[in-house]
Amino acid sequence: MELQDIKKTDRLEKQIQFIIEIDKLKAIRRQTLLMNRSRQENDAEHSWHIAVMAVLLSEYTGKQQLNLLRVIQMLLIHDLVEIDAGDTFCYDETAALGKAERERIAADRIFNILPVDQATLFRELWDEFESRQTPEACFASAIDRLQPVLHNYNTEGETWKKNGITRTQVVSRNLPLKDTAPELWNYFTHIMDNAVNKGLLKD
């Protein structure tokens, strides 16, 4: 076997190891219920769902021209750190303490399973998503936050009720949607009105 072939084999082996590692995401359960209320959603299902949402809803970003592939890449990899760090309920302030550091350490380990060039790309995508400074990251973050709202609304607010969540909390978390996609923001506020009126969410 030539040296060039060995290098290719080493690269492929790292990629396969990463693929095996990220299978663990399927076992990370979120607070969000499936819309049929049969069980909690897992992180892999969430990542797939928001990636599809991004494809469908990117037309509502107005005049902003997005790199949709980059948005999808961010949405597919941003929760991989939860393999090590676990899922943190977005409204649990106590659990959120130290979350950034836990996830940073997880990103260092998990992405570095990959060959250097791909490890660098995935880490850049993850950092971009976390910093929310680019139009793509803002849209990805907004979609990531909108998805559980749709789940909660379509499960009679079960998770909201269980945790005593208020409209103010949900609106505050979804504010990135306002500037990123105003039409989606209008739809979101309509959901909030209905949720409060139906008693699914505290005002």
C-alpha positions in Angstrom: 0.0 0.0 0.0 1.4 3.4 -0.9 1.8 6.2 1.7 -0.9 8.3 -0.1 -3.4 5.4 0.3 -2.5 5.0 4.0 -3.2 8.7 4.6 -6.6 8.3 2.9 -7.3 5.3 5.1 -6.4 7.2 8.3 -8.7 10.1 7.2 -11.6 7.8 6.5 -11.1 6.0 9.8 -11.4 9.3 11.7 -14.5 10.2 9.7 -16.1 6.8 10.5 -15.2 7.2 14.2 -16.9 10.5 14.2 -20.0 9.0 12.5 -20.1 6.3 15.2 -19.6 8.9 18.0 -22.5 11.2 16.9 -24.9 8.2 16.9 -25.0 9.0 20.6 -27.0 12.1 19.9 -30.0 9.8 19.3 -30.0 8.9 23.0 -30.0 12.5 24.3 -33.6 13.3 25.4 -34.9 16.9 25.3 -37.7 18.4 27.4 -39.8 18.8 24.2 -42.5 16.2 23.6 -43.2 14.8 20.2 -46.4 16.3 18.8 -48.2 13.1 19.3 -47.2 13.3 23.0 -46.0 9.7 23.1 -42.5 10.5 24.4 -39.7 13.1 24.6 -38.0 14.2 21.4 -34.3 13.3 21.1 -31.5 15.6 19.9 -31.1 13.9 16.6 -34.7 14.3 15.8 -34.6 17.9 16.8 -31.6 18.6 14.5 -33.3 16.9 11.5 -36.5 18.8 12.2 -35.0 22.3 12.4 -32.8 21.6 9.3 -36.0 20.9 7.3 -37.7 24.0 8.9 -34.8 26.1 7.7 -35.1 24.9 4.1 -38.9 25.6 4.1 -38.9 28.9 6.0 -35.8 30.6 4.6 -38.0 32.5 2.2 -39.3 34.6 5.2 -35.9 36.3 5.8 -36.9 39.1 3.5 -34.3 40.8 1.4 -31.4 39.1 3.4 -29.7 36.6 1.1 -28.6 33.7 3.2 -26.1 30.9 2.6 -28.7 28.2 3.3 -26.1 25.4 3.2 -24.2 27.0 6.0 -27.5 27.4 8.0 -28.3 23.7 7.6 -24.7 22.8 8.5 -25.0 24.8 11.8 -28.3 23.3 12.6 -27.1 19.7 12.0 -24.0 20.0 14.2 -24.7 22.6 16.9 -26.2 20.1 19.4 -23.5 17.5 19.0 -21.8 18.9 22.1 -24.7 17.6 24.1 -23.3 14.1 23.7 -20.9 15.2 26.5 -22.6 18.2 28.0 -26.2 16.9 28.1 -29.3 18.9 27.2 -30.0 21.9 29.3 -33.6 23.0 29.6 -33.6 26.5 28.2 -35.6 28.0 31.1 -33.6 26.4 33.9 -31.3 29.1 35.1 -29.6 26.9 37.6 -28.7 24.2 35.1 -27.5 26.9 32.7 -24.7 27.8 35.1 -21.5 26.5 33.5 -23.3 25.4 30.4 -21.0 27.4 28.0 -17.9 25.9 29.5 -19.3 22.4 29.5 -20.2 22.7 25.8 -16.9 24.3 24.9 -15.0 21.3 26.4 -17.4 19.0 24.6 -16.8 20.8 21.3 -13.0 20.4 21.7 -13.3 16.7 22.2 -16.0 15.7 19.7 -15.0 17.8 16.7 -11.4 16.8 17.1 -12.2 13.2 16.4 -12.4 14.4 12.7 -9.5 15.1 10.4 -8.0 18.5 11.1 -9.7 20.3 8.2 -13.1 19.0 9.0 -12.6 19.5 12.7 -11.7 23.1 12.0 -14.8 23.6 9.8 -17.2 22.1 12.3 -15.7 24.1 15.2 -16.1 27.3 13.1 -19.7 26.5 12.4 -20.4 25.8 16.1 -18.7 29.0 17.2 -20.6 30.9 14.6 -23.9 29.5 15.7 -23.1 30.3 19.4 -22.0 33.9 18.7 -25.1 34.7 16.5 -23.2 37.5 14.7 -23.8 36.5 11.1 -27.2 36.5 9.3 -26.9 32.7 8.9 -26.3 32.2 12.6 -29.2 34.5 13.6 -31.6 32.7 11.3 -30.4 29.2 12.5 -30.7 30.3 16.2 -34.2 31.7 15.5 -35.4 28.5 13.9 -33.9 26.4 16.7 -35.9 28.4 19.2 -39.2 28.4 17.2 -39.3 24.6 16.8 -40.1 23.9 20.5 -42.7 26.6 20.5 -44.5 24.7 17.8 -44.2 21.5 19.8 -45.5 23.0 23.0 -48.4 24.7 21.3 -49.4 21.4 19.6 -49.1 19.3 22.8 -51.5 21.5 24.7 -48.6 23.3 26.4 -47.7 20.2 28.5 -44.0 21.2 29.0 -44.9 24.8 29.6 -47.5 23.9 32.2 -45.2 21.3 33.9 -42.5 23.9 34.4 -44.7 27.0 35.0 -43.4 28.8 31.9 -44.8 32.3 31.2 -45.4 34.1 28.0 -42.7 36.6 28.9 -40.1 33.8 29.1 -41.1 32.4 25.7 -41.2 35.8 24.0 -37.8 36.8 25.5 -36.2 33.6 24.2 -37.6 34.0 20.8 -36.8 37.7 20.3 -34.1 36.8 17.7 -37.0 35.9 15.3 -38.3 39.5 15.3 -35.5 41.0 13.3 -34.5 37.9 11.4 -37.9 37.0 10.0 -40.6 39.5 10.8 -43.4 37.4 9.2 -42.4 34.4 11.3 -42.4 36.7 14.3 -45.9 37.8 13.6 -46.9 34.1 13.4 -45.1 33.4 16.6 -46.9 36.3 18.5 -50.2 34.9 17.1 -49.3 31.5 18.7 -48.5 33.3 22.0 -51.9 35.0 22.0 -53.7 31.7 21.3 -51.7 29.8 23.9 -52.5 32.3 26.6 -56.2 32.4 25.7 -56.4 28.6 25.7 -54.7 28.4 29.1 -51.6 26.6 27.6 -49.2 29.3 28.8 -49.2 31.7 31.8 -49.5 35.4 30.8 
